[in-house]
Amino acid sequence: MQSGKSKTNRWILEFEADEARKIDPLMGYTSSSDMKSQVKLEFNSADAAKEYAEAHGIAYSIQKPQKQKRRVMSYSENFASDRTLPWTH
C-alpha cells in the first residue's frame, strides 16, 4: 500500500464548535446540534482562505502543514535475515 499526495495542497477552513459533542445513550453515537461543525470550506491557497475569513469576519488561525517523516524501505526488506526491527502484524 502506498500513501498518495492527492488533494494535499488544499487549505480547509473549519469552524470551531460552539458546544461539546454529546453521546447518544441508546446508540452510543456522538452528535451535536451545532450545524457549523459540519461545514468545511476548501481553498486553493492559504491566502484565499485568509481573505474569505477576513471578508466574513471569521476569527482564524493558520496551521502550517508538517513535513512527513518517511522511512526509506523496500518491500523485500520485510523478509531480510538481518532485519533489526521486530516483525509484527
LUMRO-224447 format. One record per residue: residue number from 1; x, y, z of N, C-alpha, C in turn; residue in one letter. Coordinates in nm, 3 decimals. Example, Ala and Ser with C-alpha at 12.3 -4.5 7.8 and 13.67 -1.06 7.14 Angstrom:
BEGIN
SITE / 1 / 1.319 / -0.569 / 0.780 / 1.230 / -0.450 / 0.780 / 1.320 / -0.330 / 0.780 / A .
SITE / 2 / 1.285 / -0.225 / 0.708 / 1.367 / -0.106 / 0.714 / 1.290 / 0.003 / 0.787 / S .
***
This chain:
BEGIN
SITE / 1 / 0.084 / -0.118 / 0.000 / 0.000 / 0.000 / 0.000 / 0.089 / 0.124 / 0.000 / M .
SITE / 2 / 0.049 / 0.221 / -0.077 / 0.125 / 0.345 / -0.082 / 0.033 / 0.460 / -0.047 / Q .
SITE / 3 / 0.085 / 0.555 / 0.026 / 0.009 / 0.674 / 0.061 / 0.035 / 0.780 / -0.044 / S .
SITE / 4 / -0.070 / 0.827 / -0.108 / -0.057 / 0.926 / -0.213 / -0.062 / 1.067 / -0.158 / G .
SITE / 5 / -0.037 / 1.162 / -0.244 / -0.038 / 1.302 / -0.205 / -0.150 / 1.378 / -0.275 / K .
SITE / 6 / -0.248 / 1.307 / -0.325 / -0.360 / 1.372 / -0.393 / -0.439 / 1.460 / -0.297 / S .
SITE / 7 / -0.473 / 1.578 / -0.340 / -0.553 / 1.675 / -0.264 / -0.485 / 1.718 / -0.133 / K .
SITE / 8 / -0.354 / 1.713 / -0.127 / -0.285 / 1.757 / -0.006 / -0.242 / 1.902 / -0.014 / T .
SITE / 9 / -0.262 / 1.964 / -0.130 / -0.223 / 2.105 / -0.144 / -0.343 / 2.197 / -0.125 / N .
SITE / 10 / -0.447 / 2.150 / -0.062 / -0.567 / 2.228 / -0.035 / -0.562 / 2.285 / 0.106 / R .
SITE / 11 / -0.630 / 2.397 / 0.125 / -0.644 / 2.458 / 0.256 / -0.789 / 2.448 / 0.297 / W .
SITE / 12 / -0.814 / 2.409 / 0.421 / -0.950 / 2.385 / 0.469 / -0.982 / 2.482 / 0.582 / I .
SITE / 13 / -1.098 / 2.543 / 0.572 / -1.146 / 2.631 / 0.678 / -1.253 / 2.553 / 0.754 / L .
SITE / 14 / -1.228 / 2.527 / 0.882 / -1.323 / 2.457 / 0.969 / -1.365 / 2.551 / 1.080 / E .
SITE / 15 / -1.491 / 2.547 / 1.115 / -1.544 / 2.630 / 1.223 / -1.522 / 2.562 / 1.357 / F .
SITE / 16 / -1.495 / 2.641 / 1.460 / -1.482 / 2.587 / 1.594 / -1.621 / 2.549 / 1.646 / E .
SITE / 17 / -1.626 / 2.448 / 1.727 / -1.753 / 2.402 / 1.782 / -1.805 / 2.500 / 1.886 / A .
SITE / 18 / -1.934 / 2.533 / 1.878 / -1.997 / 2.620 / 1.977 / -2.031 / 2.545 / 2.105 / D .
SITE / 19 / -2.050 / 2.414 / 2.092 / -2.084 / 2.333 / 2.209 / -2.017 / 2.196 / 2.195 / E .
SITE / 20 / -2.001 / 2.130 / 2.307 / -1.936 / 1.999 / 2.308 / -2.028 / 1.893 / 2.247 / A .
SITE / 21 / -1.967 / 1.791 / 2.189 / -2.046 / 1.680 / 2.133 / -2.101 / 1.596 / 2.247 / R .
SITE / 22 / -2.219 / 1.538 / 2.225 / -2.285 / 1.456 / 2.327 / -2.293 / 1.311 / 2.279 / K .
SITE / 23 / -2.291 / 1.220 / 2.373 / -2.304 / 1.078 / 2.340 / -2.451 / 1.039 / 2.351 / I .
SITE / 24 / -2.504 / 0.979 / 2.245 / -2.641 / 0.932 / 2.245 / -2.650 / 0.809 / 2.337 / D .
SITE / 25 / -2.737 / 0.810 / 2.438 / -2.740 / 0.699 / 2.533 / -2.786 / 0.567 / 2.472 / P .
SITE / 26 / -2.868 / 0.570 / 2.369 / -2.921 / 0.447 / 2.310 / -2.820 / 0.382 / 2.216 / L .
SITE / 27 / -2.770 / 0.457 / 2.120 / -2.683 / 0.400 / 2.018 / -2.534 / 0.420 / 2.044 / M .
SITE / 28 / -2.500 / 0.517 / 2.129 / -2.360 / 0.542 / 2.158 / -2.291 / 0.632 / 2.058 / G .
SITE / 29 / -2.366 / 0.688 / 1.962 / -2.309 / 0.780 / 1.865 / -2.280 / 0.914 / 1.932 / Y .
SITE / 30 / -2.181 / 0.984 / 1.879 / -2.159 / 1.121 / 1.925 / -2.228 / 1.214 / 1.828 / T .
SITE / 31 / -2.293 / 1.316 / 1.882 / -2.365 / 1.409 / 1.796 / -2.359 / 1.549 / 1.856 / S .
SITE / 32 / -2.402 / 1.644 / 1.775 / -2.404 / 1.783 / 1.817 / -2.515 / 1.854 / 1.742 / S .
SITE / 33 / -2.574 / 1.952 / 1.805 / -2.677 / 2.031 / 1.737 / -2.615 / 2.152 / 1.668 / S .
SITE / 34 / -2.483 / 2.164 / 1.674 / -2.411 / 2.274 / 1.611 / -2.393 / 2.244 / 1.463 / D .
SITE / 35 / -2.462 / 2.318 / 1.376 / -2.457 / 2.293 / 1.233 / -2.324 / 2.335 / 1.171 / M .
SITE / 36 / -2.257 / 2.432 / 1.231 / -2.131 / 2.478 / 1.174 / -2.022 / 2.371 / 1.182 / K .
SITE / 37 / -2.036 / 2.274 / 1.271 / -1.935 / 2.170 / 1.283 / -1.933 / 2.079 / 1.160 / S .
SITE / 38 / -2.038 / 2.083 / 1.078 / -2.045 / 2.001 / 0.958 / -1.989 / 2.071 / 0.835 / Q .
SITE / 39 / -1.959 / 2.200 / 0.846 / -1.916 / 2.279 / 0.731 / -1.764 / 2.284 / 0.724 / V .
SITE / 40 / -1.710 / 2.246 / 0.608 / -1.568 / 2.256 / 0.579 / -1.554 / 2.319 / 0.441 / K .
SITE / 41 / -1.485 / 2.431 / 0.434 / -1.465 / 2.500 / 0.308 / -1.322 / 2.477 / 0.260 / L .
SITE / 42 / -1.306 / 2.442 / 0.132 / -1.174 / 2.416 / 0.075 / -1.131 / 2.534 / -0.011 / E .
SITE / 43 / -1.001 / 2.566 / -0.003 / -0.943 / 2.675 / -0.081 / -0.814 / 2.626 / -0.146 / F .
SITE / 44 / -0.777 / 2.690 / -0.256 / -0.655 / 2.651 / -0.327 / -0.528 / 2.705 / -0.260 / N .
SITE / 45 / -0.541 / 2.811 / -0.181 / -0.422 / 2.868 / -0.116 / -0.459 / 2.919 / 0.023 / S .
SITE / 46 / -0.358 / 2.940 / 0.104 / -0.379 / 2.994 / 0.238 / -0.428 / 3.137 / 0.230 / A .
SITE / 47 / -0.379 / 3.210 / 0.130 / -0.422 / 3.349 / 0.113 / -0.571 / 3.360 / 0.081 / D .
SITE / 48 / -0.620 / 3.268 / -0.002 / -0.762 / 3.269 / -0.037 / -0.848 / 3.239 / 0.086 / A .
SITE / 49 / -0.805 / 3.145 / 0.167 / -0.879 / 3.112 / 0.290 / -0.875 / 3.229 / 0.387 / A .
SITE / 50 / -0.760 / 3.294 / 0.397 / -0.744 / 3.409 / 0.487 / -0.833 / 3.525 / 0.442 / K .
SITE / 51 / -0.836 / 3.553 / 0.312 / -0.920 / 3.661 / 0.259 / -1.068 / 3.634 / 0.285 / E .
SITE / 52 / -1.110 / 3.509 / 0.267 / -1.250 / 3.473 / 0.291 / -1.287 / 3.496 / 0.438 / Y .
SITE / 53 / -1.200 / 3.450 / 0.528 / -1.227 / 3.465 / 0.671 / -1.233 / 3.613 / 0.710 / A .
SITE / 54 / -1.143 / 3.692 / 0.658 / -1.142 / 3.835 / 0.691 / -1.264 / 3.906 / 0.632 / E .
SITE / 55 / -1.306 / 3.869 / 0.511 / -1.421 / 3.932 / 0.447 / -1.551 / 3.901 / 0.520 / A .
SITE / 56 / -1.558 / 3.785 / 0.585 / -1.680 / 3.745 / 0.654 / -1.670 / 3.760 / 0.806 / H .
SITE / 57 / -1.563 / 3.822 / 0.854 / -1.548 / 3.848 / 0.997 / -1.531 / 3.723 / 1.081 / G .
SITE / 58 / -1.461 / 3.624 / 1.028 / -1.439 / 3.498 / 1.098 / -1.299 / 3.499 / 1.158 / I .
SITE / 59 / -1.289 / 3.475 / 1.287 / -1.158 / 3.464 / 1.351 / -1.092 / 3.336 / 1.302 / A .
SITE / 60 / -0.963 / 3.342 / 1.274 / -0.895 / 3.226 / 1.216 / -0.755 / 3.211 / 1.274 / Y .
SITE / 61 / -0.703 / 3.090 / 1.260 / -0.562 / 3.063 / 1.287 / -0.515 / 2.968 / 1.179 / S .
SITE / 62 / -0.393 / 2.988 / 1.134 / -0.338 / 2.907 / 1.026 / -0.243 / 2.804 / 1.084 / I .
SITE / 63 / -0.266 / 2.678 / 1.047 / -0.178 / 2.571 / 1.090 / -0.101 / 2.524 / 0.967 / Q .
SITE / 64 / 0.029 / 2.544 / 0.971 / 0.114 / 2.505 / 0.859 / 0.124 / 2.352 / 0.852 / K .
SITE / 65 / 0.129 / 2.297 / 0.731 / 0.143 / 2.152 / 0.720 / 0.279 / 2.106 / 0.771 / P .
SITE / 66 / 0.279 / 1.989 / 0.832 / 0.403 / 1.934 / 0.886 / 0.470 / 1.847 / 0.781 / Q .
SITE / 67 / 0.600 / 1.847 / 0.783 / 0.677 / 1.763 / 0.692 / 0.658 / 1.618 / 0.734 / K .
SITE / 68 / 0.626 / 1.532 / 0.638 / 0.605 / 1.392 / 0.671 / 0.737 / 1.320 / 0.687 / Q .
SITE / 69 / 0.742 / 1.236 / 0.789 / 0.861 / 1.156 / 0.814 / 0.839 / 1.020 / 0.750 / K .
SITE / 70 / 0.916 / 0.991 / 0.650 / 0.901 / 0.864 / 0.580 / 1.022 / 0.776 / 0.602 / R .
SITE / 71 / 0.995 / 0.651 / 0.624 / 1.101 / 0.553 / 0.640 / 1.134 / 0.497 / 0.502 / R .
SITE / 72 / 1.260 / 0.503 / 0.464 / 1.301 / 0.452 / 0.334 / 1.325 / 0.303 / 0.349 / V .
SITE / 73 / 1.239 / 0.224 / 0.286 / 1.249 / 0.079 / 0.299 / 1.175 / 0.015 / 0.183 / M .
SITE / 74 / 1.228 / -0.087 / 0.128 / 1.160 / -0.157 / 0.019 / 1.082 / -0.276 / 0.076 / S .
SITE / 75 / 0.992 / -0.329 / -0.004 / 0.909 / -0.441 / 0.039 / 0.994 / -0.564 / 0.071 / Y .
SITE / 76 / 1.097 / -0.587 / -0.007 / 1.179 / -0.707 / 0.014 / 1.253 / -0.704 / 0.147 / S .
SITE / 77 / 1.276 / -0.585 / 0.202 / 1.345 / -0.575 / 0.330 / 1.261 / -0.628 / 0.446 / E .
SITE / 78 / 1.132 / -0.647 / 0.425 / 1.048 / -0.709 / 0.528 / 1.093 / -0.851 / 0.559 / N .
SITE / 79 / 1.156 / -0.916 / 0.461 / 1.192 / -1.057 / 0.475 / 1.343 / -1.078 / 0.485 / F .
SITE / 80 / 1.417 / -0.972 / 0.512 / 1.563 / -0.983 / 0.521 / 1.602 / -1.061 / 0.647 / A .
SITE / 81 / 1.708 / -1.141 / 0.636 / 1.752 / -1.222 / 0.751 / 1.821 / -1.137 / 0.857 / S .
SITE / 82 / 1.873 / -1.023 / 0.820 / 1.940 / -0.935 / 0.918 / 1.849 / -0.821 / 0.962 / D .
SITE / 83 / 1.723 / -0.843 / 0.962 / 1.625 / -0.741 / 0.999 / 1.642 / -0.704 / 1.147 / R .
SITE / 84 / 1.653 / -0.574 / 1.175 / 1.676 / -0.531 / 1.314 / 1.544 / -0.500 / 1.386 / T .
SITE / 85 / 1.443 / -0.460 / 1.312 / 1.314 / -0.432 / 1.375 / 1.232 / -0.559 / 1.386 / L .
SITE / 86 / 1.154 / -0.575 / 1.492 / 1.074 / -0.697 / 1.506 / 0.962 / -0.702 / 1.403 / P .
SITE / 87 / 0.926 / -0.821 / 1.361 / 0.819 / -0.843 / 1.266 / 0.686 / -0.847 / 1.342 / W .
SITE / 88 / 0.598 / -0.756 / 1.310 / 0.467 / -0.754 / 1.375 / 0.358 / -0.741 / 1.270 / T .
SITE / 89 / 0.242 / -0.782 / 1.306 / 0.127 / -0.769 / 1.217 / 0.028 / -0.677 / 1.277 / H .
***
